[in-house]
Amino acid sequence: MSSQVHAPYHFAPLSSWVYMPEWAHLVSHDHPFEDGLSGTIEYELTNKTPLLVGGEQQRADNQPSKILWSRDPDGKPVIPGSSVKGMLRSVLEIASFAKFSMVDDNHFGFRDISNSDSRYAQKVLDSETQAYWLKYDADTCQWMLRKCQHTVLFTDDFNQFSGLRFHNQSFKLPAQEKYDQWPLNKPALLFELGARTMMGTKGKLVTVTCAQQLGTGKLAGVPVFTGSRPGKNEVKEQRLNFNYLFYAPAAEALPLENGAAKVTKMFAAHDEDLVSHLKKYGHPELGMPIFAKEKQGKIIAMGFAKMPKVLYDNSIGDIAHKQQKALNSQSVFDMPGLIFGTLAESGFSLKSRVAFSDASCSHNAGIALSKPVILGQPKASYLNAYLEQNAQSDRVRGELSQYENNSKLAGWKRYPVQSGFNAPADLARKTSVQSQLELMNPGSRFNGKLVFHNLKPVELGALLWVLNPDGDTRVFHHALGHGKSLGAGAVQFNAKITIAHSDLTPELNELRSLFVEHMNAVYPSSQPIADCWLLSPQIRHLLAFGDRGDNQDKDLSYMPLNSKDSQETTYTSSAKGREKQFLPAFCHQGEALSRNEQLKQSAPLLGRGRLNQLLEQLEKTDNISEFEREQLEQSKQATEQAAKNALLAQASPQYREYLNIIDELTPYRSKRSVDADNKRQGMRGRIDSLLANCLSNENEANETELQQICRFAFDFPFSGYIDPSIKRKDLSKKAKEKFDERKALLDAVLGKCKLEAADI
């Protein structure tokens, strides 16, 4: 029993840096690199813990499903090449700082009523609950709300009337299954309002208004079902065991303000199957039943439960894109995409330059079905693990970091390898969610081959590094197949390489070292450390997860959802209350690994070679990402600055001063304001000096430069030098003198550069 949050998974931190190799624009299946290598890597895979790479899944009523080995046509166990390829690619994605592209863009909602200080409680504080029927009006293209009344429908009363057997159990009968048995299109249920007195959730008697005399009353309502309600056993099947009746709908339905956005968000916060069911099988006249929380007549939350979930500000994808700005940039190609191939909706797709054969079993140490297990796992809505929590320890007082603008995803989910397979002892007879795994005993061996084509030596080194990251030390283990959360699937590789059209036998460690040296050289560490990539939080976590020996004493099991033991940490207790716990730092060799990286600013260099054409195409079709747009603008500014610097290096002193004046006045161009007029007026003295210097014989400006200076001086809205609309006779004596002086200066410069005022 652990007092800390624990799980069979952990996370390699997600970096903001995405590495695009400098040769990305040259990768092609058809045009070989000068140093490109082709050949084969033959490998032997050995499992150190029971292994299952699944194929067929057999199901039977009231029995655990059976997940069986993938087999070849002769019935022999086989590891599909795609399984090995996917496993190695996931390692390379972390090791090469690739895009975090394999992410489900879920948008979660929250509902924490465990204490009055919670964000949810504060949001719905002093709000009123209102029942509605929600329906889409195809004629007006609007979502319509029809207000109605609601009351409690206790399950035992409903069961007695209907003959059904509904109950309040978390692992059975979600709302959708109740609707399957009593659909919304059934005739309205007659009832009367009454009251029941029973033991409440706080140990005191309470009286609850509810529906009674079912089938014989004068009121008519529609049963509305919800899922299970957690609580103590003594109240779970009594006080908490109820659904609702919606009755007395209003005669008129009114449009929901900003309905499309609100309904989309509501659907996103709820179970996809329930949403789909209610959209398809809603009440034929009224639509789907919802509850809303209202303050001062405005809806602040709505959903299918009386305490509806509220959406977080951001989805997973929103946070990922904020964290990795290059994530959805189609002109940025990371190393896994270059080696294993990538598909793009628009732009360039790349073929894989590596092909994997299936791995056949050369030694089978025996196969047996495991005890029943549950392979389920928490979703990314479990903030305690899936988001970085900014705290010094594994606890935080108040709110956890949530899906807000400044939140960060925890990163690449990995299952640290374990010393053996650990099936749970008691599954409480939940056969509907149980599985039995057809596991192959440790010490079995598989042989496979991968064929590589036109890889640069450093890319081949990367491929060999992900096969065996620690080379000959043989500490690192990969995690493959089903049951990784229970300790299955720890495997290691032995590899042999053959280069095509060459008699040389390359040294594997030398090729691995090429990749390590390359990554140490390109990693943008803010610290001058030789092995900065190897010491980065991402690589340290990756290697620690694969250290089977060091992981054997760690608690890598799932926590229970709830527990009678108040000292045991559960998913529920860790996320509720005023003090919350989260997944602690992963330890390796007695050290808690840091998750903070120290990077200097760095971004992929865009637009090289044929990728420049791709960028132009993306910009024209408006498929360009915000990151690419920003990088292009910065590149454009850098190019303009470089051109300006080159021009300044060759320009006369007069022309350089002209360019400086232009820079200072450009922000005020064509603007009519006090600040703009003051700026232009203050610049007239410098323009006087500039024109005077143009008439000197020292460092003489050429004719083209003088013409540009004159055109600028005559452009009054820009330069503010001489206003052509002013009549000389209307000026004061002093102003006339200054006007004549400036006109004479301009005429003299015009004469020197052979330009007439009429030509400007």
N, C-alpha and C positions, 0 to 999 in steps of 0.2 A: 504494500500500500504506500503510495507516494503523496507527499504534501505539496508537490509541485505539479504544474501542468506538464504532461508528457504525451508523446504521440510517436508512432512508428515512422513519422516523416519529419523532415526539417527542410531548411531552405538555404541554398547558396545565394548570397545577397545579389540583388539586381543592380547592375552598374548603369550609370547614366551614359557611359561611354560605349559607343558602338564602333567596332573596328572594321574598316573596309580596307583590304589589302591594296597596295599601290598598283598591283597588276590586274585589278578587277576588270578594267575596261578591255583587257586583252584576252580574257578567258573565252575559249571557243573549242567546240568539238572538232572543228574542221581545219583550224589554223594552229599548228603545233608551236609551243614555246621552243626557243633555241635550246633551253636546258630541260625541256619536258621529258618526263620519264613515263614509260608504260610497262606493264608487267602484271604479276600476280602475287598475292599474299595468301599462303596456305596456313590455316590455323587449326589448332586443337583446342577445344573448349572443354573444361572440366568443372563440374559443379561441386562446390564445397558444402552446400546445404541442399535439401531436397528441391527438385526442379520440376516445373510444369510450364511448358510453352503451349498454350491451349489451342485447341481446334474446336471439336464438337462439344456442345453443351446439351446434356440430356435432362429433361424435366419430367416429373411425375407428381400427381396430386398428393398432397400431404407428405411429401418426401423432399429432402434436400436435393437441389439440382446437382448434377455431376458434371464437372468440367474435365474433359479428357484431353489427352495428348494430341497434338497435331501429328498426323501420320502420312507416310508416303503410300502409293498404290499397293504396296506389299504389306501394309499394316504395321510397318516399323516406325517408331517415334522419329520425328524429324523436327529440326528448328528452322522455320522459314527464314530465308535470307532477309526479308523485310523486317523481322523482329530484331536481328542483329544490327541491321542498318539503322533502325530507329533508336536502338539503345546507344550506339556509338555516336550518332548525330547529336543526341541530347547531351552527351559528355562534351563534345566539341563546341556546342553552343555556349556552354559555360566557360570552357577553357579559352575560346577565341573571342569572347565578349561580343556575341552575336545579338541580333535583334530578338526581343522577347515576343516572338510572333505567335507561338502556340498558346493562346490565352482565350478562355471563354469570356465573352463580353457580357457577363451577367450584371444586372442592376438590382442590388439587394435592398430590402427594406428592413426597418428595425422596429421593435416593440418591447421595451424593457420597463416593466412596471414593478420591479423589485424594490425600488425606493423612490421617495418623492423628489430626490435630487437628480434623477436620471434625465437625460436629454429628452427622452420620450415623454416622461411625466411632466416636465416643464412645458413641452410643446402643447400637450392636450389639457393642461391645467385650466380649470374653469370653463372647459368646453362642454357642449351639450351633444348627446347622441341622438341622431335622427335616422330612421329607417326610410329607404327609398327603393323604388323599382327603377332600374336603369335600362333604357332601350334606345337603339339607334334608329333614327327616322331617315329612311332612304330618300324620301321626297325633299326634305329640307337639308339633308346631309349634316344632321346635328345629333348629338347625344342628348336624350331627353330624360329628365328626372320626374318621377311621380312620388310625392310624399305619401307615407302610410303610417299606420300604428304597428307596434310589435309587442309581443309578450313572450314569456318563457313557456316552453313546451317540455315538461320533464319526460325523460326517456322512458321511465317505467310506465307512465300513463299512455304514452304513444305506443309502446310495445303491446300493452294490454289491448288497446283498440285495434291496432293494425295486424297483430299476429307476427310481427317482425321481431328480431332479436338484436336491437342496437345496444351498444354499450360505450363506455368511455375508456378505451384502451389505446395507448399511443401507437402500438404496432399493428392495429387492425382498424378497419372501417373509417378511412378518411372521408371527408365530406362527399367526395365524388361517388364513392361506393354506396353511400346512403341515398344519393340522388338516383343512382341506378335502380335501387329497390323501390323508391318512392319518388318518381319524377315530378317535375314542376307542372307538368300538363295534366296531372290528376285533378279530379273535381275538388273544389274547395272543401275544407274540413270544418264542420259545424262545431261550435264550442261556446262556453261561457267563461267569463273572467271570474277567477276565484283566488284562493290563497292557500299556501301550505307552510306549516311551521316545522323547522328541522334544525339540526345542528349545523352551524355555519363554519366557515374556514378558520375562524379565530377561536373556536371552541365555545361559542355562545349560541343560544337559540336565535334563529332569525325567521321572519315571516316573509315569504316571497309571493308576489302577485304572479299568477300563472294561468294557463288555459286548463279548464276542467270541463266535465260533462261532454267529452269528445263524442261527436257524431249526433248529439241531440240538442245542442244549444241554439241560440238565435243569431250569434255572430258567425261569420265565415272567414276562414283564413287559409293561407298557403304555408305548409311546413317548410322551414328554411334550416338547412343543416350546416353544422360546422364540424371541425375535426375534434380531436380529443383535448381535454383540459388537464394539465398536470396538477398534482396535489397529493395530499396524504390519503392513504387508502380508506380511512374512515369517512372521508367526504367525497372521494372520487366517484363513487357509484351512487351518491345521493345528491348532495348540494351542487356538485359540479357536473352532474350527469343530465344535461339538458340541451335542447336546441331551441328554435324559435318558431313562432307563428307570425306571419305578416298579414295584417287585416286592415280593413277600412281604407283602401287606396283613394287618393284624391281624384276628383272628376277630371282634372286637367293636368297634363304633363308640361313642364316648363323646360326650356333649353338650358343645358349646363354650360356656364360661361367657360370659354377656353376648353371645351369638352374634350376635343381630340387629344390634347396634350395631357390633361388630367387622367383620362381613361387609359391612355397608353402607359403612363407611369404606374397606375394602379395595377394593371395587368402584369407589368414587369416585376412588381413586388410580391406576386402570388404564385402559387404552384401552377406550372404550365398546363398540366393535365386538367386541373379544376377550371382554369380559365377557358380552355378549349371546350370542355364539356358544357359550361354555362352559356358560352356563345352559341353553341350548336343546339343545345336542348333547353334553352330558357323558357320561361312562361310564354305561351303563344301570344298573349295580349299585353302582358306587363313587362316582360323582359327578364332581367336577372336581378336578384335581391342583393342589396348592398347596405352597409352602415356608413354613416358619415359623422365625423366630429366637426362641430361648428362653433365658431366664436363670432358673436355679433352678426349672425346671419351669413357668415362666410365659411365655406368648407375648407378646413385645414388638413384633413386626411379622410380617405375613404377606402373601403375594402369589403371583403366578404365576412369579416369577423366584427364583433361589436367594438373591439379595440383594434382598429385597423392599423396595419403597418404603415410606416412613413418611409418613403424612399430616401436613401442617402443622396447627397448632392451629386455624386459621381458614380459611374459604373466602373467595373474592373478595367475595361478598355480605356476609359477616360484617364484613370490614374496611371496606367501603363504609358500612355502617350505623353503625359506630363513628365513622367520619370525618364523616359527614353524618347527624346524629341525626334530622333531619326527613325522611329519604329515603323511608321507607315510610308516611308520614303522609298518609292519604287526605283530610284536611281542609286540607292545605297545597297550594295551587295556584300554581305558578310561572308566569312570563310566557309561555313557549312553550306550556304547557298551556292558558292562557287564550286565546291567539291561534290556535294550530293545533289545539286540541282535545285531549281526553284521555279515556281509557277507564279506569273503575274497577271492580274486582270487586264492591265494595260501596260505597255512597255515590253521589256525583254524577259523572256523565260529562258532558263538555262537547263540543258540536259545534264544528268548526272554523269560524272566522269569516273564513277565507281559502280561496279555491278556485283551484287552478292548472290552466291549460290545458296541453296538450302544446305544446312549442315546435317549430315547423316550420322546416326549413332554407331560408333565403333565399339563401344563397350557399355552394356546395360547392366547396372548394378542391382536392378530389381525395381519393380513398380508396385505401388499399393495405394488404395484410396485412403485419404486422410479422415480423421474424425470430422464431423460437421463443423464448419466455420462460417463466420459472417465477414464478407469482404467489403462491407460498406465503409464509408468514410465521411467525415464532416465536409461541408461545403466551404467555399471561400467566404461565406458570411460569418465564419468563426474568426472574428477580428483578432482574438488572442494569439493566433498563429499566422494568419495569412497577411497581416499588415505589420510593418515595423512599428514598434511601440517605443516611444522616446522616453525611456526611464532608466535609471541607474541599476535597478535590480529587476526581478521578475514580477514585480507588483506595481500597481499604480493606483493611487487614490483618486477617485472621481471617474471621469470618462476615459475609455480607451481611445486611441487614435482610430478614426472611422474613415469612411470613404469621402474625405473632404479634400479641398484643393491642395493642401500641403501634406497629404498622406503619401506614404510610400508602400508599394507592394513588398512583401518579404522576399520574393524572388523565385528562383527555380526550385520547384518542389522535388525533393529526392528522398528515397528510402534508404537510410543507412543500413549497411549489411549487418546481419546478426549471426550469432554463433550457431544457430540451429533453428528448426521449425518449431514454433510454439503455438499449439492450438489451445484456445480458451477452454476452461473446464466445464463451465455451465452456460448454456445458451438459452435457458428458460423456454425450451420447446418452441422457439420461433422458426418452425420448419419452412415457412414461406419465404424467408430471406436467407436460408442456410445454403451452403454449398459444400460439396465434397470434392477435394482436389486429387487427381490422379498423379501422384508425386513419384518422381524417379529418385532413387536413393543417391546419396553423395558418392563421389568417385566415378560416376559415369562419364563417358567421353564422347564428344561429337567432333567430326571433322568437316570443315567447310573451306570455301575459297572465295576471295574477292578479286576481281579484275579491275585494275586501274588504268586510265588512259590519259596521257598528256598532263600529268601532275608535275608541278614545279617541285624541286627537292624539298622545300620547306613544307609544301602541302602533303607530300608523302610522309615527311617527318611528323606532321600533325596527325595523320591517320595511324601511324605506328604508336604515337604517344597516347592516343585515346584507347588503343588496344591494351597497352601496358604503361600507364602514366609513370610508374616508379621503376621501370626497366627491370633489372635483374633482382631487385630486392624482394619482389613477389609479395608485397604487403597489400596492395590495392586489389579490391574485388569489385566487379560490376554487379548490378542487380538486374535480373532478367526474368520475364514471365509473370505468372500469376502468384499471388500470395506473398509478395515482397513485404507487405505490412506485417506478416506473421513470421518472417525470417527465411522464407523460401527464396531460391533464385540467386544465391551468391555464386558467381562463376569467375574463372580466370582463363586467360588465353596464353598459349604458346604459338609464336608466329614464325614463319619462314618466308623470305621474300625472294622473288626471281624477277630480274629486270629483262625485258624483251630486247633482243638484238644486242646482247652484251654478255661477255664471259665473266664480267665482274660480279662478285657476290658482296653487295653492300653491307656495311656494318650497321645493324639495327640501332644501336645506341648512338652512333654518329648522326644518323638521320633524325632520331628523336631530339638530339641536342641542337640540331639546326632549328627546329621548331621552338624549343625553349629559348635559345639565344635570340631568335627573331622576336618572340613575344616580349622578352625582357627589354629589347631595344625599342619597340614601338609603344609599350605601355606608358601612358602619360602620367607617371607618378610625379607628385610634387616634391618627393623626397629623393635625393641622389643615392639610390640604393642599387647595387649591381643586379640583384635577383628580385627586382621590384614586382615583376609579374608573378613569380613563384610565391612571393610573400603577400600577394594581394588577398583580401578576404575571400574572394571568389574561389581561387585555387586552393587556399588552405581548407575551406569548407569542403570542396569537392573531394580532396584527397582524404580528409578526415572521415567523410561518410563511407569511404571504401575500405577503411582500416578495420577489418573484422575483429582482429584481436583486441583492439582498444575499445571496441563497442560492446564487448560481451557483458559488461557489468552495468550498462545503461538501461534505464527503463524505457524500452521502445515499444510499449504496448499502448493500445487505445485506452482512454479513460472511460469509465461508465458515464451514461447520461446523468444518472442520479445515484445516490447511495444513502443507505440508512445510517452509515457511519459519518458523523459530522466532520471527522478529521480527514476523510478521504476527499481528494480533489476530484471534481467531476466537471463535465462540460458545462453543466448548469451553474454550479457554484462558482466556477472560475470567471464567469461572464456576468454574474449578478452581484448586487450589493454595492456598497460604497467603495470597497477595496477590491480590485480585480487582479487576477493573475494572468500572465501570458507565457508563451513558450520561452523558456530561458535560453541563454546562449549555449551553443553546442560546445562541448568540451573535447579536447584532443590532447592526449598525453598529460592530463592534469591541468591544462590551460583552457580557460574560457575564451573561445575565439572571438576576436573583434569583428563587428559587422560594418565598421566605418572605413571607407576608402578615402585616400588622400590623392586627389587628381588635380592636375592643372588643366585649364580649359583646352579642349581639343575636339575637333569635329572632322568627319570624313571629308576628303577633298573631292568635291563634286565636279562633274562635267569633263572628265578626261576622255580623250579619244571619242569613240562612238557613243559614250554616255552623254556627251554634250548634245548630240542629236536627240537622244531620249529626253533630256531635260526640256529642250525646246518643244518637243511633241507633247510632253505632259503639261507644259505651261499653256500651250494653245488649246488643249482639250480640258483645261481646268482640273486636271487630275493631280496637280502638283501639291505636295504637302506644305504645311506652314514652315516646317524645318527647311525644306528645299527652297522655299521662297525667301526665307531669311538669309540662307547661305548664298543664294544668287545675288541678293541685294548687297550683301557684304562684299562678295566677289566683284560686283559691278563698281562699288565704291572704291575698292582697292585698285581696280584697273584704271579708273578715272584719276585716282590719286597718283598712280605710277606714271600715267601719261602727263599729268600736270607737273610732276617732279622732273620728268624728262624735258618738258617744255621750259620749265624754270631754269634748268641747268644750262640751256642754250640761249635764253632770253637776255635782253638788255636789262640794266637796272630799272629803267623807266617802265618796261613792260612787266617786270616782276612786281613793282609797286602798283601798277594798274590791276594786276590779278589779285593782289591783297585787298585793294579797295573793293573790287567786285565781290570777293568772299564776304566781306563785312556787310555789304549792302544787299546781298541776295536774299536774306530772310525778310527784308522789308520791301521787296520789289512789288510795285503796283499797289502797295497798301497805303491807305489814307488814315492815319492816326497820329496822335500827338507824338508818340514814340518814334514812328517812322519819319515824320517831318523833322523832328529834332536830330535824328541820326543823319538824314541827308544834309541838313543845314550844317551840322558839325563836320561833315566830310568835305565841304567846299574848299576849305583851306588846303587840304591835302591834294585836291584836284588842281588848285592853283599852282602848288609846288611841282606837281607832276608835269603840267603843261610847260612850266618854265624850264624844267630840266630837259624836256623834249627839244627845246630850242638851243640847248648847249651843245658844244662839239665834243664833250667827253662821253665815252661809252655810248656812242650815238645809237638810237633806236632805228631799226630799218623802216622802210616805207610801209610795209604791211602792218607792223606793230603800231606805227603812228596813226594809220587809218582806223584801226580798231579802237584806239584811245579816243580819237575824235568822235567816232560814232557813239561811243559810250557817253561822252560829255554832252552831246546833243540830245541824248535820250533822257529828257527831263524827268518823266515819271520814275525812272530808275536812279539816275545820278543826282537829280535835284540841283543841277549846276546853274543853268540859265533857263528861266521860264519864258518861252516864246510868246506867251499870251500877255505879258506885261508890256505896257506902253511906256517908253522912256520918259516922255514928257510928264507922266504922272508920278515919277520917282523924286525923292528928295535929292538935294545936291550931293550928299555923301553916297547915296545909293546909285546915283547916276555915274559917279566916278568909278565905283566898284563894277557896275554893269559894263562901262566902256573898257575898263581894264581887262575884264574876263573875255569880252568879245574880241578884243585885240589879241589876247593870248591865243584864243581859238583860231582866229583868222590866220595868225602867223604859223601855227602848227599845220593848218589846212594847206597853206601855201607850200610848206616844206614837204608835205607828203603828196602834193599834186592832186588835191581833192577839193572839189567845189562844195559849198554848203548846200547847194540845190541837189547834189548827188546823194546826200545823206537822208 
